[in-house]
Amino acid sequence: MNITGHHHISMYTKDAQLNKDFYTNILGLRLVEKSVNQDDPTMYHLFFGDEIGSAGTLLSFFEIPNLGKNRPGTNSIHRLSLLVPDVTALDYFESRLNTHNITTTRMTYLNQSALLFKDIDGLEIILLANDEYQLPQAWRKNPYSDIPTQYQILGMGPVELRLRDTQPTIDFLVQALHYTPRQDTDETVMTLDAHGLYTDFVIVEQEGSRARPGQGYVHHIAVNTPTDDNLKNTLDTINHNPGNNSGIIDRYFFKSLYYRHNSILYEFATEEPGFTVDTNIEDLGKQLNLPDFMEQQRTEIEKNLHDL
């Protein structure tokens, strides 16, 4: 098995246009893929990331217009973090977010300077100073943003899970997926790279009611199994764990395997072929993009979607 870090994380949004405006115009990410939910093509599926949508930089959103409010709770993916270069980048984003009337809170998270805020759907996000920690070499700057490159969001950082019973998740991450406990923080953090923050899961014990899906709800977390062979080896491992899994599904832009463990839905996704499989880099995110196996449905799909 070969897991190299996060691949993407997927959330619910009530309004794809407001969502797009927030993540591109305010946070400075690039809309790299405008597609539909392959299981329900009446629903937009948007991906935001770096210049080409590199694995580990991707935030994914499903639009559900009739969505109610999310009720945060336990047994859930509570929040995500995004890495920025340093404290000066936090200062920049604090000013930028406040200018757009978005409330921010300075904090320390995992011993790093951080900035907490919520997006337009109420999703909690932490901007985390990466400082001298290592980053994946594949991550790229976004030349399509007005944010200066020295302040831009780099990619995904630690993802926080809140659970009534944390031990099964710790055991799963360690024994099945080969994560190890981070030694440089008082919190329970599982990592694949002690020198980087881009692979981490923060495990928090929390009693009470479980989360109820709604606006800003985190549906699943995907980790990066770069090649088809890596994904097949992961399937072999998951098949030895209790419960059902999806088997390998061809999502066209990558291949995926889904598995729920201790209430958390994990996806294992390949890097290849990526979003440039059928689109030039400069044209990513500009048009509704459908996998080849859905092209014959394009007219019907476009009829059921609003302009974006």
JOSUL-V413495 format. One record per pair of residues at least 6 apart in sequence whose ideal C-beta (glycine too) atoms are under 6 Angstrom apart, sorted by the first residue. I is the first residue (numbers start at 1). J is the second residue. Records with the same first field share a line. If there is no record, write none. Layout:
I->J ; J
This chain:
1->233 ; 234 ; 237
2->230
3->177 ; 223 ; 225
4->224
5->56 ; 198 ; 199 ; 224
6->56 ; 156 ; 223
7->55 ; 222 ; 223 ; 224 ; 269
8->58 ; 60 ; 222
9->80 ; 221
10->60 ; 219 ; 220
11->61 ; 123 ; 218
12->62 ; 64 ; 67 ; 217
13->19 ; 61 ; 63 ; 121
14->67 ; 121 ; 215
16->44 ; 63 ; 308
17->308
18->120
19->61
20->31
22->119 ; 120
23->29 ; 48
24->31
26->100
28->145 ; 147 ; 152
29->48
30->142 ; 144
31->48 ; 285
32->47 ; 49 ; 53 ; 275 ; 284 ; 285
33->47 ; 275
34->46 ; 285 ; 288
35->45 ; 289
36->45
37->43 ; 45 ; 62
41->301
42->304
43->62 ; 63
44->63
45->62
46->61
47->53 ; 58 ; 60
48->59
49->57 ; 58
50->57 ; 139 ; 140 ; 142
51->140 ; 142
52->276 ; 281
53->275
54->138 ; 139
55->224 ; 271
56->136 ; 155 ; 156 ; 198
57->139 ; 155
67->214 ; 215
68->214
69->214 ; 215
70->214 ; 215 ; 216 ; 217
71->212
72->211
73->209 ; 210 ; 211
74->162 ; 164 ; 206 ; 208 ; 210
75->163 ; 210 ; 263
76->162 ; 211
77->161 ; 218 ; 221
78->160 ; 162
79->124 ; 160
80->159
81->126 ; 128 ; 157 ; 158
82->127 ; 153
83->128 ; 130 ; 154 ; 155 ; 157
84->127 ; 153
85->130
86->129 ; 131
87->113 ; 129
89->151
90->113 ; 115 ; 127 ; 129
92->151
93->127
94->104 ; 115
97->104 ; 117
102->117
104->115 ; 117
105->116
107->114 ; 116
109->126 ; 128
110->185
111->185
112->128 ; 129
113->129
114->126 ; 128
115->127
116->126
118->124
121->215 ; 216
122->215 ; 216
123->216
128->157
133->196 ; 197
134->195 ; 196
139->154 ; 155
141->149 ; 152
157->197
158->197 ; 200 ; 202
159->201 ; 221
160->202
161->201 ; 203 ; 264
162->204 ; 206
163->169
166->203 ; 205
168->262
169->262
172->261
173->179 ; 190
176->237
179->190 ; 192
182->189 ; 191
187->202
188->203
189->200 ; 202
190->201
191->199 ; 200
192->199
193->199
220->265 ; 267
222->267 ; 269
223->268
225->231 ; 234 ; 268
226->271
231->255 ; 268 ; 270
234->268
235->257
238->245 ; 259
245->259
246->258
248->255 ; 257
249->256
252->291
253->275
254->269 ; 270
255->270
256->267 ; 269
257->268
258->267
259->266
275->284
290->298
